[in-house]
Amino acid sequence: MASEKTPNLGLNQIDRTSPTTTYFDLEKYLDENWRAVDAFAGTTQGKLDKVTRFVVTSDMYGANGDGTDQTQAIQNALNYLESVGGGKLILGAGTFLLSLAKSTHSKACIVIPAGVTIEGSGMGVTILKRLESERTQDGILLVNKNYDTKGGYTAAGNITLRNFTITDGVVTATPRTYGDLIALGHTDNVLIERVESLNHDQHFVDICGSRNVTIRDCVCNNQQDTYGTATIQVDRAKNLGIWGLLLDDTNPEEIAISDNKITSLSDMVLQLGHDASTVKDISVVGNIIVCANTNKGQIAIGNDDDTSISTADVEDNQIELNNINSAGVYLVGDPTNKFENISIASNIITGKMRSAVFVGSSTMPSSFANFRNVLITNNTVDMDIRDSVNTHYISAIRVSNGVSASIVNNTVRFACQGGNYAEAKIIRADSFKDILISTNQVIMSDSNSRQDAQLYGIQIEMDSAIANSLYCKAKVIGNMVLGTGYRWGISERGGVNVSNFLQATVSGNNVYDDSPTQGHYHESTPSLDGTNNVQYVNFESLGFSATGHVLAVQAGKTYTFVSPIRKSGITQTAYIQKGDFIFNPVSPTSFNTDTEEVRGAYWVEGSTTKTVGISLSKTVLGNDANGRVANTITINTGADGCNIAIDPTNHTGVIRSNGYLMLRIGV
């Protein structure tokens, strides 16, 4: 026998090329190799046994999904997996009823140990359901082990739940008080994916004092209209947590809720903080949420007002709202809490609502609330407020009472009809120390029969901050407001002595409103820099004998008109308007080739003073017949000429006694 060995088992090989190999001795060959063969067989069997122990099916323990109580059988399977260090339980097709009556736990039907996966055969194929006789009895369906005995993040973790349906059963008029479908207390590292949840009296998933929890690709349809039935609740281990939870104040962190499809009648659908929680590092991304209740207001993504949130990304969600008192993303807290590093981006929010996005405090403290680094950007809002005859404080996007926030590049389209829109401010910022509102679009549609005088496109309010002597900086830059009948398109408003506490810049904006009830702009301090609503005056539409934007002018004339841009303020000194002339002496159609710089001159010939040039003056006449601010503009031409040009050959002055004028104005 040669010494060569086989690569895997190390068996001796016969070298048949050797001249000494003339016969094959089978007995000798087996004698030399049987130990290697036996050792391989033993190792392979051990691996097969280990795999068999770690993956079990429900029918191995008598849980066959036949619509009977399967609690004991499923728990036995899970207990076995715990005994071998974890593994996977595969549930077959069918309905598995769960009960407290046959559970080993007093408050939960099924207790899941660490390191276990429960995997069904598909949503709608494998169904976990509460026993009908216990429909109104308090009790959790699934909970991680030791949630009630171990604190911090030390209860059973490393759990995966996937591919099944879970439900409380039919809608009931007498729902129980306690008992989630899935409860996670003091756990670390849990994945819930491709799970369908139907009706739940409390929550589909309640995350209490846990971390590293991901809920993704689930389908939820809750028709149980009961207070406190948020589909997913994020909570700390305190007071109102999971039934029976060990209460040690552990806060939740590193929570991901993504790509779920949720339809709900509950007051709040995703509750990102409850019972004085401090939530850290939470992302809500790519979900489709339908707030289907037409009879009362709902909040799609919100929190309790005693909650603090540190670092949250709410992005790429689609939210549909169906009641005028509803809100899309509503992160509102009292001033003693904090919101920081909040990004609300690229969401699509549609339907009937009071607010699409609201971040901040509903009350103003004596100092700025600890709400900082809030970014609201690239969101699209289609807002229907036509049913809001008696609804007040409407805002598509609002931030309130904090340190720093930016509202940038959002598009809001809204339909309004009727009246009594008290405090309807489409984009609104209240008393922020540092606020930027930039490159947003506010577009009104369907404004038929509106009678109110309370609708604003963009509003900065600093009343509360100024009352507490808090200094504010505000920038409103490059926004567009489109529609008919705003009270003000863009308003910067403060209280008494506002100039002592507010530094505002309003620049490069455009308000297109043919008939504002008060004005296109309102300023409490001189904040408009002359670059807003920059446009050429259409003299023909103002009744002059003109061709569109071109006015024929003569020396010694006065041309007066009401500015097409209306602006108001606390005092007349607040009215600022900028105008630039373009003059040509040849024809109304030669502005591309024959324009001249407008120059003025005066001199004395004998006892006579000569004047040449064009001047612009502005006056405020108060309100017109419709109660709107009237800003009057007057163009005066010199008595002896409209313009003076310099002859390039002899450098002498050439006086233009007439010509053609275009006027570009801005506020």
JOCOR-V984966 format. One record per backbone hydrogen bond with DSSP energy under -0.5 kcal/mol. CO is the residue of the C=O (numbers start at 0). NH is the residue of the N-H. Records with the same first field share a line. If there is no record, write none. Layout:
CO->NH, NH
This chain:
3->12
5->9
10->5
12->1, 14
13->15
14->17
17->20
19->21
22->24
23->25
24->28
25->29
26->30
27->31
28->32
29->32, 33
32->36
33->37
34->38
35->39
36->40
37->41
38->42
39->43
40->44
41->45
42->46
43->47
44->48
45->49
46->50
47->51
48->52
49->53
50->54
53->87
55->89
56->59
57->60, 62
58->61
61->63
64->94
67->96
69->73
70->74
71->75
72->76
73->77
74->78
75->79
76->80
77->81
78->82
79->83
80->85
81->84
86->116
87->55, 89
88->90, 118
89->57
93->95, 126
94->66, 96
95->128
96->69
97->130
99->102
106->139
107->104
109->111, 142
110->112
111->144
112->115
114->86
115->159
116->88, 118
117->161
118->90
121->124, 125
124->93, 126
125->123, 164
126->95, 128
127->166
128->97
130->133
131->134
133->136
139->108
140->109
141->182
142->111
143->146
144->155
145->148, 149
146->245
150->153
156->114
158->190
159->117
160->192
161->119
162->121
163->195
164->127
165->197
166->129
177->138
178->201
179->140
180->141
181->205
182->143, 184
183->207
185->154
186->210
187->157
188->157, 158
189->213
190->160
191->215
192->162
193->162, 163
194->196, 218
195->165
196->220
198->167
202->180
203->181
204->206, 232
205->183, 207
206->208, 234
207->185
209->252
210->188
211->189
212->255
213->191
214->257
215->193
217->260
218->196
219->262
220->222
221->264
222->224
223->225
225->228
230->203, 204
231->270
232->206
233->272
234->208
235->237
236->248
237->239
241->244
245->247
249->236
251->279
252->211
253->212
254->282
255->214, 257
256->284
257->216
259->261, 287
260->219
261->289
262->221
263->291, 292
266->298
268->230, 231, 270
269->271, 301
270->233, 272
272->303
273->235
276->278, 307
278->309
279->253
280->254
281->312
282->256
283->314
284->258
286->288, 317
287->261
288->290, 319
289->263, 291
291->293
297->326
298->268
299->269
300->329
301->271
303->306
304->333
307->278
308->310, 339
309->280
310->281
311->313, 342
312->283, 314
313->344
314->285
316->318, 347
317->288
318->349
319->290
320->351
322->325
325->353, 354
326->299
327->300, 329
328->357
329->302, 331
330->359
333->336
334->369
336->369
337->308
338->371
339->310
340->311, 342
341->343, 374
342->313, 344
343->376
344->315
346->348, 379
347->318
348->381
349->320
350->383
351->322
353->394
354->327
355->328
356->397
357->330
358->399
359->332
362->364
368->370
369->338, 371
370->402, 403
371->340
372->341, 374
373->405
374->343, 376
375->407
376->345
378->410
379->348
380->382, 412
381->350
382->384, 414
383->352
384->387
387->390
393->424
394->355
395->355, 356
396->427
397->358
398->429
399->360
401->432
402->433
403->373
404->435
405->375, 407
406->437
407->377
409->440
410->380, 412
411->442
412->382
413->444
414->384
417->450, 451
419->421
420->423
421->392
422->393, 424
423->425, 455
425->395, 396
426->458
427->398
428->430, 460
429->400
430->401
432->472
433->404
434->474
435->406
436->476
437->408
439->479
440->411, 442
441->481
442->413
444->415
446->449
447->417
453->423, 455
454->486, 487
455->425
456->426
457->490
458->428, 460
459->492
460->430
461->465
462->466
463->467
464->467, 469
465->468
471->502
472->434
473->504
474->436, 476
475->506
476->438
478->509
479->441
480->511
481->443
485->516, 517
486->517, 518
487->456
488->457
489->521
490->459, 492
491->523
492->461
494->497
496->499
497->500, 501
500->471
501->503
502->473
504->475, 506
505->528
506->477
508->532
509->480, 511
510->512
511->482
512->515
517->628
518->488
519->489
520->567
521->491
522->569
524->526
526->505
530->533
531->666
534->664
536->538
537->541
538->541, 543
539->542
543->545
544->551
545->547
546->549
547->538, 539
548->550
549->546
550->660
552->658
553->556
556->636
558->634
560->632
563->565
565->519, 520
567->522
570->573
571->574
573->575
577->665
579->663
581->661
582->595
583->659
586->589
589->592, 593
593->584
595->582
596->598
600->611
602->604, 609
603->605
604->606, 607
607->604
609->602
610->639
611->600
612->637
614->635
616->633
618->620, 631
621->629
623->626
627->623
628->630
629->620, 631
630->562
631->618
632->560
633->616, 635
634->558
635->614
637->555, 640
640->612, 637
642->655
644->646, 653
646->650
651->646
652->654
653->644
654->656
655->641, 642
656->554
658->552
659->583
660->550
661->581
662->536, 664
663->579
664->534
665->577
